[in-house]
């Protein structure tokens, strides 16, 4: 299992939110499910990051009341914080994707020759 | 898939709750403002309880689930420190505010300097654009020669070039020691009358700046400025609302943008006070009573400045305010255009999303039709097939729901833009709400046979029904006190609410036995039993 670096986690979270609005727990599940368990974004890094994304205006948020038990109909439900990508967030995601492609194409110039067995001898 | 044969008890007992206790400890460690603390607490509570619910479904006992969920959050102190750090306000915001203030101040100062070119010696040929566009009798007058002249002979040659009678108030001027034989120490051969007058006023420092010309229909008067000032003393009111953020008006068309005022009334009259000080500083500063002069006075009421001053100062004020309004409108218009552009973009996106929604809806409907294939002639249900169809349908429904959510967010952004900027071009596309929703009320349920799948019963009729009625119609009995989840999405609402309740409660409690309206979508998941009398 890999623990994501901050830069990558932002990319991953923004990408998850680009598909649909979501909330903290669902985001962490989506990251684990999508990476088939390879990536782990624990609460201790997820929630501080979501807070930063919100402060930077990359995500918009709203609250939903979730009721889990109607045995006591007067009881207050718990509150769920939903996150959705803002226009600024979409821009940031596009920047991340571009940076990722750039880094990858640079790495490819090393990886491809090495994979063909030329890199080490030349 | 985990078969849930005996649902877990509710996670929240009435005795002190371990989740609450843990949250209390965490929140106490947070170094952030109180309202933020509550929100952090709410969010982490949702996380913990969702996680615990999941772990319970996977077969853990409640204490195990709780322990694992809390352990996953990591060291409490570490989490508190990271959350506190994330909540620190970004510094850039404060800098940006300062930058804005500086920019605004700069604009106002620049405007003041720009519009307040002193033109004191020619009060009637004022600095206002209208006046300068009209051909003034003085400025269009013939050329004047200034060489070896006295003030008297200068006025004589001045008179010669003007087609209107000129009255020189020698009597008044003599009180200040200015007479017809006062020499002019200027030498220039030919210059237009208005320039010559300026030169005379400037070049004779002892008295020049006290002489003024007053242009009237059929008469031009030359006399003391104080004399003309007293004669033209007048009280006027200036509405500076457009300058203090109430509304901005296009000075040419009167078109307004109804932007709400900045802040409260106190801020607005503070703004008016600022404008008044600007006028004081730039429109003949020495004449204001507030600055030691004895001519001009003002009072402020709300966004109105009442000024008592001679005509020449009123002209300076009017031209200054007009210039400020014009600049303000230019800035505002740029914002307005940007807002309109953004609103059009939003409308386009909403339309695109609608097309996408419709295509998903088609797919969803065709799955609905193909679901009949899972119900075999023998009365049995092909549960595998049904499971797949329902899974796909659920997935589509989720995507459709997220489109609706996105549209509703976009619409509210659009509404805010329209409200804030007050432009009338309400875009039709974003107004017309889609009429086609998921059509029939439906009930999905788990059966004992297909534990985690969602088998379905279609309720063909419209109108309002209750969950218990639907279940009873399809042969289901109240059953034992087993937990089920009811997911209810009301027509037109983007997001479904879910409630945990019991089969028994659905049949016995009005709160649990909800109404299903036309267009609503409802699913009930859990394990409950068919009544023995069915089939």
Boltz contact constraints between the chains, C-beta under 6 A:
constraints:
  - contact:
      token1: [A, 20]
      token2: [B, 402]
      max_distance: 6.0
  - contact:
      token1: [A, 21]
      token2: [B, 405]
      max_distance: 6.0
  - contact:
      token1: [A, 24]
      token2: [B, 43]
      max_distance: 6.0
  - contact:
      token1: [A, 24]
      token2: [B, 47]
      max_distance: 6.0
  - contact:
      token1: [A, 25]
      token2: [B, 47]
      max_distance: 6.0
  - contact:
      token1: [A, 25]
      token2: [B, 50]
      max_distance: 6.0
  - contact:
      token1: [A, 43]
      token2: [B, 73]
      max_distance: 6.0
  - contact:
      token1: [A, 44]
      token2: [B, 74]
      max_distance: 6.0
  - contact:
      token1: [A, 44]
      token2: [B, 79]
      max_distance: 6.0
  - contact:
      token1: [A, 48]
      token2: [B, 82]
      max_distance: 6.0
  - contact:
      token1: [A, 48]
      token2: [B, 83]
      max_distance: 6.0
  - contact:
      token1: [A, 48]
      token2: [B, 86]
      max_distance: 6.0
  - contact:
      token1: [A, 51]
      token2: [B, 86]
      max_distance: 6.0
  - contact:
      token1: [A, 51]
      token2: [B, 87]
      max_distance: 6.0
  - contact:
      token1: [A, 52]
      token2: [B, 86]
      max_distance: 6.0
  - contact:
      token1: [A, 55]
      token2: [B, 90]
      max_distance: 6.0
  - contact:
      token1: [A, 67]
      token2: [B, 499]
      max_distance: 6.0
  - contact:
      token1: [A, 68]
      token2: [B, 500]
      max_distance: 6.0
  - contact:
      token1: [A, 69]
      token2: [B, 10]
      max_distance: 6.0
  - contact:
      token1: [A, 69]
      token2: [B, 500]
      max_distance: 6.0
  - contact:
      token1: [A, 70]
      token2: [B, 499]
      max_distance: 6.0
  - contact:
      token1: [A, 70]
      token2: [B, 501]
      max_distance: 6.0
  - contact:
      token1: [A, 70]
      token2: [B, 511]
      max_distance: 6.0
  - contact:
      token1: [A, 70]
      token2: [B, 512]
      max_distance: 6.0
  - contact:
      token1: [A, 73]
      token2: [B, 511]
      max_distance: 6.0
  - contact:
      token1: [A, 78]
      token2: [B, 45]
      max_distance: 6.0
  - contact:
      token1: [A, 78]
      token2: [B, 46]
      max_distance: 6.0
  - contact:
      token1: [A, 79]
      token2: [B, 42]
      max_distance: 6.0
  - contact:
      token1: [A, 80]
      token2: [B, 46]
      max_distance: 6.0
  - contact:
      token1: [A, 81]
      token2: [B, 43]
      max_distance: 6.0
